Amino acid sequence: MEIKLSQYEVMDAVEQYINKKYNMCIDLEDQTQEYPSIEHTVYNRVWKKHKNGKDFKDKNGYVVLDKEKSSYKDKIIIFDEGADLCFYLSEAE
């Protein structure tokens, strides 16, 4: 089952959470200058290569990860008016 919350519904839930937890009555639409953002980290995989540029493979035929050149990179998603937060839940039996 898919549960989809629009940006407005998420912002309303955040306002209610802040009101309940911190006892502060705020309006995020009026009091924020920018859209909220979601920061997340992505692992940038780099594969080992031979001198001729072809992928290096292990004895099973799988491409080998170059752990020294691979790195984590921070990314940002702007949670604007067109964004939705979706949950996919399995049906309860």
DODO-284251 format. One record per residue (C-alpha): residue number from 1; x, y, z negated; residue in one letter. Coordinates in steps of 0.25 Angstrom, whole numbers, plus 5000, padded with zeros to 4 digits. Each point is the difference from the previous one (the first is absolute). Example, Ala and Ser with C-alpha at 12.3 -4.5 7.8 and 13.67 -1.06 7.14 Angstrom:
REM residues 2
<i:1, x:5049, y:4982, z:4969, aa:A> $
<i:2, x:5006, y:5014, z:5002, aa:S> $
//
This chain:
REM residues 93
<i:1, x:5000, y:5000, z:5000, aa:M> $
<i:2, x:5005, y:5014, z:5004, aa:E> $
<i:3, x:4999, y:5011, z:4990, aa:I> $
<i:4, x:5003, y:5014, z:5007, aa:K> $
<i:5, x:5001, y:5013, z:4992, aa:L> $
<i:6, x:5002, y:5013, z:5008, aa:S> $
<i:7, x:5009, y:5011, z:4995, aa:Q> $
<i:8, x:4989, y:5007, z:4993, aa:Y> $
<i:9, x:4996, y:4988, z:4992, aa:E> $
<i:10, x:5014, y:4998, z:4996, aa:V> $
<i:11, x:5002, y:5014, z:4996, aa:M> $
<i:12, x:4987, y:5000, z:4992, aa:D> $
<i:13, x:5005, y:4987, z:4993, aa:A> $
<i:14, x:5014, y:5007, z:4997, aa:V> $
<i:15, x:4992, y:5012, z:4994, aa:E> $
<i:16, x:4992, y:4991, z:4991, aa:Q> $
<i:17, x:5012, y:4992, z:4996, aa:Y> $
<i:18, x:5007, y:5013, z:4996, aa:I> $
<i:19, x:4988, y:5005, z:4993, aa:N> $
<i:20, x:4998, y:4987, z:4992, aa:K> $
<i:21, x:5015, y:4998, z:4997, aa:K> $
<i:22, x:5005, y:5014, z:4997, aa:Y> $
<i:23, x:4987, y:5007, z:4997, aa:N> $
<i:24, x:5002, y:5010, z:5011, aa:M> $
<i:25, x:4989, y:5005, z:5010, aa:C> $
<i:26, x:5007, y:5003, z:5013, aa:I> $
<i:27, x:4996, y:5001, z:5015, aa:D> $
<i:28, x:5011, y:4994, z:5008, aa:L> $
<i:29, x:4994, y:5006, z:5013, aa:E> $
<i:30, x:5001, y:5015, z:4994, aa:D> $
<i:31, x:5013, y:4998, z:4992, aa:Q> $
<i:32, x:5009, y:4993, z:5009, aa:T> $
<i:33, x:5007, y:5007, z:5012, aa:Q> $
<i:34, x:5004, y:4988, z:5008, aa:E> $
<i:35, x:4994, y:4986, z:5003, aa:Y> $
<i:36, x:5004, y:4989, z:4990, aa:P> $
<i:37, x:5011, y:4991, z:5005, aa:S> $
<i:38, x:5004, y:4986, z:4998, aa:I> $
<i:39, x:5015, y:4997, z:4998, aa:E> $
<i:40, x:5004, y:4986, z:5004, aa:H> $
<i:41, x:5013, y:4992, z:5003, aa:T> $
<i:42, x:5003, y:4992, z:5012, aa:V> $
<i:43, x:5011, y:4991, z:5002, aa:Y> $
<i:44, x:5007, y:5003, z:5013, aa:N> $
<i:45, x:5006, y:4986, z:5005, aa:R> $
<i:46, x:5012, y:5000, z:5009, aa:V> $
<i:47, x:5004, y:4987, z:5007, aa:W> $
<i:48, x:5014, y:4995, z:5002, aa:K> $
<i:49, x:5005, y:5000, z:5014, aa:K> $
<i:50, x:5011, y:4994, z:5008, aa:H> $
<i:51, x:5010, y:5009, z:5007, aa:K> $
<i:52, x:4993, y:4999, z:5013, aa:N> $
<i:53, x:4987, y:5005, z:4993, aa:G> $
<i:54, x:4992, y:4987, z:4999, aa:K> $
<i:55, x:4994, y:4997, z:4987, aa:D> $
<i:56, x:5008, y:4991, z:4990, aa:F> $
<i:57, x:4992, y:4987, z:4997, aa:K> $
<i:58, x:5002, y:4990, z:4988, aa:D> $
<i:59, x:5001, y:4985, z:5002, aa:K> $
<i:60, x:4985, y:4999, z:5001, aa:N> $
<i:61, x:4998, y:5010, z:5011, aa:G> $
<i:62, x:4995, y:5012, z:4991, aa:Y> $
<i:63, x:5006, y:5014, z:5001, aa:V> $
<i:64, x:5009, y:5004, z:4989, aa:V> $
<i:65, x:4997, y:5012, z:4991, aa:L> $
<i:66, x:5012, y:5010, z:4999, aa:D> $
<i:67, x:4998, y:5003, z:4985, aa:K> $
<i:68, x:5011, y:5011, z:5000, aa:E> $
<i:69, x:4994, y:5008, z:5011, aa:K> $
<i:70, x:4985, y:4998, z:4996, aa:S> $
<i:71, x:4995, y:5010, z:4990, aa:S> $
<i:72, x:4988, y:5006, z:4993, aa:Y> $
<i:73, x:4993, y:5012, z:5005, aa:K> $
<i:74, x:4990, y:5009, z:4993, aa:D> $
<i:75, x:4987, y:5003, z:5009, aa:K> $
<i:76, x:4988, y:5010, z:4997, aa:I> $
<i:77, x:4986, y:4998, z:5005, aa:I> $
<i:78, x:4991, y:5012, z:4999, aa:I> $
<i:79, x:4987, y:4997, z:4994, aa:F> $
<i:80, x:4991, y:5010, z:5008, aa:D> $
<i:81, x:4985, y:5001, z:5003, aa:E> $
<i:82, x:5001, y:4989, z:5011, aa:G> $
<i:83, x:5007, y:4990, z:4991, aa:A> $
<i:84, x:4993, y:4988, z:4993, aa:D> $
<i:85, x:5004, y:4991, z:4989, aa:L> $
<i:86, x:4996, y:4985, z:5004, aa:C> $
<i:87, x:4999, y:4988, z:4991, aa:F> $
<i:88, x:4998, y:4986, z:5005, aa:Y> $
<i:89, x:4994, y:4991, z:4990, aa:L> $
<i:90, x:4998, y:4985, z:5000, aa:S> $
<i:91, x:4986, y:4996, z:4998, aa:E> $
<i:92, x:4997, y:4995, z:4985, aa:A> $
<i:93, x:4995, y:4986, z:4999, aa:E> $
//
